[in-house]
Structure formats: C-alpha cells, structure tokens
Amino acid sequence: MKRAFTYLLLTVSVVLSFQYCARVSSPMGGPEDNQSPQLVSSIPEIGQTDYKGQTIILEFDEWVQTQNIESDIIITPRLNTSFKTRVKRNIVELTFFEPFRDSTTFSIGFGSTIEDVTNNNEAKNLNLSFSTGPTIDSLSISGNIKDLISQNPREDAIVSLYSSSDTTNILNGIASYFAITDSSGNYQFNNLPHGKYRIYATNDKNGNNKAESREEKYGFYPDTLNLQSNI
C-alpha cells in the first residue's frame, strides 16, 4: 500500500538579534499599561561565563507572573533534569534539581511564559544565554519553514538540530537543540558551537519532540550545515 507524506520545506535566512532595555511603568491612574515587561537584570547575566549556580533569577521592571513555564520554555542544549519556579513580585526564580553540564553554553528561550499581572502583556523576545565554562559559543543558524503544498508559513513547528556525528534523526531520536517557528514560519538557533549539523522540522502534534511518519508532517534541509560563521 502506498503511503502519502507531506513534507516541510526549509530555507536558510539572515540572523536577527535582539536587545533589551528597561522602561518605567506608568503610575497608578495613568494610561492603560500595554507595554511588555522588560528585563532589568539577571543571574547569570546575559553572556556570562563560568556560571556555577543552579538557579536562574530574572528581575523585571514591573510585577510579573508565569504561564506554563515548566513545559513551554526551550533550553538548549537539552537538559535531563527539571526545575521549580518561584515568583515574587517582579522576580522570577528557576531552581534546577541538578547542576548544569560543565564547559557548555546554554540558551534559554522563554517564549510567552512570562507576562505582567496587570494586562497579561508578554515579555517578548526574552532569551538568556550563559556558559558554565570560560568561553561562550556565539554562532547562530536561522531560517524559515513552509508547507510544501500550500507554501504557507508553518507556525509552531519544532525545528531540531542534530550534530552530524549523531546517529539518530527526528524519526528515532530527540535532538539537543530545538527552536519553535513564529507566525511567519521563522526560527533561530543561538549560541551554537562550530561544527557540522543536520536540521529537521515537524509539526509534532503529540509533543514528544520527534516526528511520527504516519501522522505528522516533517521535513529536512538536504545538506549538512558546516557552521563556522552565522548561517
């Protein structure tokens, strides 16, 4: 019996970077708050090296709350441990149950998991990168996912990055590096070490970070990416 598969098409694009700046909240009785909470400081700091702690602390310029943070943030490379969350006014603390892997650059994407308590404005483009070693990896890969048949952007696709030496792929193993596409189908990996990679994507309906060939759309970039500079 023939099987029909619909694949996703991946195209590589230019890298974007984001910066954070503090803002002052409107006083009581002023205009309605429609601005996102801004990160004031963090432990570790963005880009910090030789971090040896097990707690991430984020300070914002207004009171915040979290939504599904234990399940929805993306930590790369993937951890084999979880964390507990504590929120106190404008402070969010993530305490991990095991130490971070030594001499590794970690990148944490918070997505829409943190918002203010007044109008549920999300902290947008919130990413924290740090290293447990003396240097921090700084290379990036970005691109776009489209449905091959309709050519429409694929939102909320999981993009998986595998080292070329890894014997698994998106059908039979979980990657160390993940990204999620936005409403325009764009994705981005930051703070990567140099090396050779294979890249895949899937709509991942069951949330297991792999592709089910009979039920889920999936696709791949046809060539190995030799990452020596930003792609």
C-alpha positions as CSV (number, residue, x, y, z in Angstrom):
1,M,0.0,0.0,0.0
2,K,1.4,3.4,-0.9
3,R,1.9,6.0,1.8
4,A,1.5,9.7,1.1
5,F,3.8,12.0,3.0
6,T,3.6,15.8,3.0
7,Y,7.0,17.4,3.7
8,L,8.0,20.8,5.1
9,L,10.4,22.9,3.1
10,L,13.3,24.6,4.9
11,T,15.1,27.7,3.6
12,V,18.0,29.4,5.3
13,S,17.8,33.1,6.0
14,V,19.5,36.0,7.8
15,V,20.1,36.2,11.5
16,L,18.3,38.7,13.7
17,S,19.5,39.8,17.1
18,F,17.5,41.5,19.9
19,Q,18.5,43.8,22.7
20,Y,16.6,44.6,26.0
21,C,16.2,47.9,27.6
22,A,14.5,48.9,30.9
23,R,11.3,51.0,30.9
24,V,9.5,52.8,33.7
25,S,5.9,51.6,34.3
26,S,3.0,54.1,34.1
27,P,1.9,55.5,37.5
28,M,-1.4,54.4,39.0
29,G,-4.3,56.1,37.4
30,G,-2.4,56.8,34.2
31,P,-2.8,55.4,30.7
32,E,-3.5,51.7,30.4
33,D,-0.4,49.5,30.5
34,N,0.1,48.0,27.1
35,Q,3.8,47.5,27.2
36,S,5.7,44.3,27.8
37,P,7.6,43.8,31.0
38,Q,11.3,44.4,30.4
39,L,14.2,42.5,31.9
40,V,16.2,44.7,34.3
41,S,18.9,42.2,35.4
42,S,19.5,38.5,35.6
43,I,21.7,35.9,37.4
44,P,23.6,34.8,35.5
45,E,23.9,37.9,33.3
46,I,23.4,37.5,29.6
47,G,26.6,36.3,28.1
48,Q,28.2,35.4,31.5
49,T,30.9,32.7,31.6
50,D,32.0,30.3,34.3
51,Y,28.5,30.3,35.9
52,K,28.4,27.5,38.6
53,G,25.0,28.1,40.2
54,Q,21.8,26.1,39.8
55,T,19.3,29.0,40.0
56,I,18.2,31.4,37.2
57,I,17.0,34.8,38.6
58,L,15.2,37.3,36.4
59,E,14.3,40.8,37.6
60,F,11.7,42.9,35.7
61,D,10.6,46.5,35.7
62,E,7.1,45.5,36.9
63,W,5.3,42.7,38.7
64,V,5.0,39.5,36.6
65,Q,3.5,36.1,36.6
66,T,4.3,32.9,34.7
67,Q,2.2,30.7,32.4
68,N,3.2,27.1,31.7
69,I,6.9,27.9,32.2
70,E,7.9,24.4,33.2
71,S,6.7,23.0,30.0
72,D,7.0,25.8,27.4
73,I,10.5,27.3,27.8
74,I,13.1,25.9,25.5
75,I,16.5,25.1,27.0
76,T,19.3,24.2,24.6
77,P,21.3,22.0,24.7
78,R,18.6,19.8,26.2
79,L,18.8,19.1,29.9
80,N,18.0,15.8,31.6
81,T,16.6,17.5,34.7
82,S,13.7,19.8,35.6
83,F,13.3,22.9,37.8
84,K,10.9,24.5,40.2
85,T,9.6,28.1,39.8
86,R,9.2,30.8,42.3
87,V,7.7,34.2,41.5
88,K,7.8,37.1,44.0
89,R,6.5,40.5,42.6
90,N,8.9,41.4,39.8
91,I,11.3,38.5,40.4
92,V,11.2,35.0,38.7
93,E,13.5,32.3,40.0
94,L,14.1,28.9,38.3
95,T,15.9,26.4,40.6
96,F,17.2,23.4,38.8
97,F,17.4,20.0,40.5
98,E,20.8,19.1,39.1
99,P,23.9,21.2,38.1
100,F,24.3,22.5,34.6
101,R,26.7,20.5,32.4
102,D,30.3,21.8,32.7
103,S,32.0,23.8,29.9
104,T,28.8,24.2,28.0
105,T,26.9,27.2,26.5
106,F,23.2,27.2,27.4
107,S,20.5,29.2,25.8
108,I,17.0,29.6,27.4
109,G,14.1,30.9,25.3
110,F,11.2,31.9,27.5
111,G,8.6,32.4,24.7
112,S,5.3,33.6,26.1
113,T,5.8,32.1,29.6
114,I,6.2,35.4,31.5
115,E,3.7,38.3,31.5
116,D,2.8,41.2,33.6
117,V,0.0,41.0,36.2
118,T,-2.0,44.0,35.1
119,N,-2.9,43.3,31.4
120,N,-1.1,40.0,30.7
121,N,1.4,41.7,28.4
122,E,4.0,39.1,27.5
123,A,7.7,39.6,27.9
124,K,8.7,39.4,24.3
125,N,11.9,38.0,22.7
126,L,13.2,37.1,26.2
127,N,16.3,34.9,25.8
128,L,19.1,34.2,28.2
129,S,22.5,32.7,27.3
130,F,25.4,31.9,29.5
131,S,28.3,29.4,29.8
132,T,29.5,27.1,32.5
133,G,33.0,27.3,31.0
134,P,35.5,30.1,30.3
135,T,34.0,30.9,26.8
136,I,30.6,31.3,25.3
137,D,29.6,30.0,21.9
138,S,28.2,32.7,19.7
139,L,27.3,31.1,16.3
140,S,23.7,31.0,15.0
141,I,21.5,29.4,12.4
142,S,18.2,30.8,11.3
143,G,15.7,30.0,8.6
144,N,12.1,29.6,7.6
145,I,9.6,26.7,7.4
146,K,6.8,26.5,4.8
147,D,4.3,23.8,3.9
148,L,5.4,22.2,0.6
149,I,1.9,22.0,-0.9
150,S,0.4,25.3,0.2
151,Q,3.6,27.3,0.6
152,N,2.1,28.9,3.7
153,P,4.4,29.6,6.7
154,R,4.4,26.8,9.3
155,E,3.7,28.3,12.7
156,D,4.7,26.5,15.9
157,A,6.8,23.8,14.1
158,I,9.5,22.3,16.1
159,V,12.9,22.6,14.4
160,S,15.6,20.2,15.6
161,L,19.3,20.4,15.1
162,Y,21.5,17.3,15.3
163,S,25.2,17.0,15.2
164,S,26.4,15.3,12.0
165,S,28.0,12.7,14.3
166,D,24.7,11.8,15.9
167,T,23.3,8.5,14.6
168,T,19.7,9.5,15.4
169,N,17.3,11.8,13.5
170,I,13.9,13.3,14.0
171,L,12.1,10.0,13.4
172,N,14.0,8.0,16.0
173,G,15.8,10.3,18.5
174,I,15.5,13.6,20.3
175,A,17.8,16.4,19.4
176,S,19.9,18.5,21.7
177,Y,18.9,21.8,20.1
178,F,15.3,23.0,19.5
179,A,13.6,26.1,18.1
180,I,10.0,26.9,17.5
181,T,8.8,28.8,14.4
182,D,6.8,32.1,14.8
183,S,3.7,33.1,12.9
184,S,5.8,33.8,9.8
185,G,7.5,30.4,10.0
186,N,10.8,31.8,11.1
187,Y,13.1,30.0,13.5
188,Q,16.5,30.8,15.1
189,F,19.2,28.9,17.0
190,N,21.7,31.0,19.0
191,N,24.9,30.4,20.9
192,L,25.9,27.3,18.9
193,P,29.4,25.8,18.9
194,H,31.1,25.5,15.5
195,G,30.6,22.1,13.8
196,K,28.6,20.2,11.3
197,Y,24.8,19.8,11.8
198,R,21.7,18.3,10.2
199,I,18.4,20.2,10.5
200,Y,14.8,18.8,10.6
201,A,11.3,20.1,11.4
202,T,7.9,18.6,12.3
203,N,4.5,19.8,13.4
204,D,4.8,17.4,16.4
205,K,1.1,17.0,17.3
206,N,1.8,14.7,20.2
207,G,4.5,16.8,21.8
208,N,7.2,14.1,22.0
209,N,9.8,16.2,20.2
210,K,10.0,13.7,17.3
211,A,8.2,13.1,14.1
212,E,5.6,10.3,13.7
213,S,6.0,9.4,10.0
214,R,2.4,8.1,9.6
215,E,0.7,11.0,11.3
216,E,2.8,14.1,11.4
217,K,4.3,16.3,8.7
218,Y,8.1,16.5,8.7
219,G,11.0,17.7,6.5
220,F,14.7,18.3,6.5
221,Y,17.3,20.5,4.9
222,P,19.0,18.3,2.3
223,D,22.7,19.2,3.0
224,T,24.9,19.1,6.1
225,L,25.5,22.6,7.5
226,N,29.1,23.3,8.2
227,L,28.8,26.0,10.9
228,Q,31.9,28.2,11.0
229,S,30.1,31.5,10.8
230,N,26.5,32.6,11.2
231,I,24.2,31.0,8.6
